[in-house]
């Protein structure tokens, strides 16, 4: 992430957190970092133990969406305790729990990647380097754990997935499309009556799935800088605020006010947006007649022989926030990833991700709409390699069929069905120098190729 993006994110975080008080003669950076809990003073391993009572009280009082993403000391608390500041659904796993098998491969720790800030580093050194602030990583090959490290959390602690959890919405939509329950060519408002009579009438479900709506909902630097943008308004409304003096908009009304982009129509260009994912969740609810939390339990998590429940945060009115508000343990995240591989039987009582579903996801998306966009640039930073496209909520689909989804502050899920390999990671990476560089996905992809011998 470049310095310009860092400054933009800090500036908008400052304005939204401090309001007009932020507009002093000090720089936005100084203002943002002077907010209690925004600076990095604690090592990531501090999250392995309970935080002091006064610290927790301060974090709970200060909570809002942008402060939570600053990556400072308070972020360490939020990443593992969102249920203390937001309404939350608990989704039960399978009644049978199955521990993961291990076959640790010492070669993985020796994999070397070149970083921009620290030069070439072996994984064993990179993962504990204080600049990168990774909290946990797990890699599995053929259903067995081949590498794991927990520099900033315990295996039993839950952690926020951020946008890596968009893969749940992508999977459910692919499943219902494959089963003929969702028509991808149908209008969004065919399924979501609450958005009828708006710009969403002309958006197809496939445009939600692949982030090609042609609406003014994109998550980009310009939107993040503008407190009146659709993205900022929606996120603020969805998260709510513990400060009752702050007026919070209705998230559904914000969605109803989306407008078409000039000179661009649905299907023309890949523009990533959490608003698309949230509306796709409404489509799923329209098809099933039950809440997204229950759909996830019925179709996915209830089959998984996980150790703990899945936590899904809710908007102030109780609507499930399926655009990225999921938390689980790292091993349970890895179990979910295994559902996408030939080793699914290790963790599930049924094949959730069937071949037709996987084929549908990997053959969807348009390389032309993806080319030259923000996500292609992000892939170069994470992998030093260009993927072919994005589809069904996955940021990247590579030419060999591997899939990756990234999440804010450094969460990630890498799935390589052909090599029967998966890797998952949790991090607390701030947006301020000397932090911000994330290379762990490149180590994941290198490990998959090494273990498969290609």
Secondary structure as UniProt FT lines:
FT   HELIX           3..18
FT   HELIX           19..22
FT   HELIX           28..33
FT   TURN            36..38
FT   HELIX           44..48
FT   HELIX           53..62
FT   HELIX           65..68
FT   HELIX           73..81
FT   HELIX           82..84
FT   STRAND          88..91
FT   STRAND          101..102
FT   TURN            106..107
FT   HELIX           108..110
FT   STRAND          112..115
FT   TURN            116..118
FT   STRAND          119..122
FT   HELIX           123..126
FT   TURN            127..128
FT   TURN            130..132
FT   STRAND          134..141
FT   TURN            142..143
FT   STRAND          144..149
FT   TURN            155..156
FT   STRAND          159..160
FT   HELIX           162..165
FT   HELIX           166..178
FT   TURN            179..180
FT   TURN            184..185
FT   HELIX           188..191
FT   HELIX           193..195
FT   TURN            196..197
FT   HELIX           199..202
FT   HELIX           205..209
FT   TURN            210..211
FT   HELIX           221..225
FT   TURN            227..228
FT   HELIX           230..239
FT   TURN            244..245
FT   HELIX           251..256
FT   TURN            262..263
FT   TURN            266..267
FT   HELIX           274..288
FT   HELIX           292..299
FT   HELIX           301..303
FT   STRAND          310..314
FT   TURN            316..317
FT   TURN            322..324
FT   STRAND          326..328
FT   HELIX           330..338
FT   TURN            339..340
FT   TURN            342..343
FT   HELIX           344..346
FT   HELIX           355..363
FT   HELIX           367..370
FT   TURN            371..372
FT   HELIX           374..383
FT   STRAND          389..391
FT   TURN            392..393
FT   STRAND          394..397
FT   TURN            399..400
FT   STRAND          403..407
FT   TURN            408..410
FT   STRAND          411..416
FT   HELIX           417..419
FT   STRAND          421..427
FT   TURN            433..434
FT   HELIX           440..452
//
